[in-house]
Each structure stands twice: as structure tokens, then as C-alpha cells.
Amino acid sequence: TLAAGMAASFSKTAAWGEEVKLGDDEFVIAFGKGSLGIDLIEIRFPAGVPRNQQSSRVIVDAIKPGSQAETLGKRFRLRPQVLLVSVDGINIEGQPAPAAIRTVIDRKKLADEEGRVLPIV
């Protein structure tokens, strides 16, 4: 289980609990202090080629009932298999999964310490 989040570089500031629409298939959820309530996993593609020739992405694997992810994500139907693009203004798309997940954990910890929301795209 991973208490983590992500955001992207964008011009609008999201307040706690506010979701900001970006594009047709992207959205921001501004998570408050504490666990986000999402589990993340790595997907690799294309299948059938050597690992060093595959791309890696991080997606939502599960959403914990009663969590911030469930409550705040309802508006945009946050659900398993949603791709994470960035965390707190840091693009994680295409990063190896361990680095992307570490970024999520580190930025969530920093946001909580600074008493601010963590926007996730």
C-alpha cells in the first residue's frame, strides 16, 4: 500500500479538495495531509520484447475505501488503471517505476511537512 500522489506543471493553483480540469483525459486532485489511499503499480510495454527496450509507466492499482482518493476522486472517476503523469509539478511519465514511486512518496512527505496540498495529475 502506498500513500502517494502526483501533480503536473500547470498554471492554476488547487486548494485542498479542489479538482482542476486540465485536458480531455487529465485531471488534478489536490490531496490534503495524510494518506492518499491509493496503491500504485508499474506497467511495462510492449510485451514480448527485452525489458531494456520496454517503456515503464505507473498506474493506480487500487483505491482504499473511505480514503482521500475515493472521496476526492469521485468527480473524475479516479479508478484503477489511471495513469499517473506528474507529482507536485514533477513529470514522472516514463520514469522507471521505482523512481516515480519514490518521487510520489517524497513529494507527499514534503507537502505534509509544509502544510500544503499535493496536486496529482
Buried (B, 14 or more C-beta within 10 A) or exposed (E): EBBBBBBBEBEEEBEEEBBBEBEEEBBBBBBBBEBBBBBBBBBBEEEEEEEEEEEBBBBBBBBBEEBBBBBBBEEBEBEEEBBBBBBBEBBBBEBBBEEBBBBBBBBBEEBBEEEBBBBBB
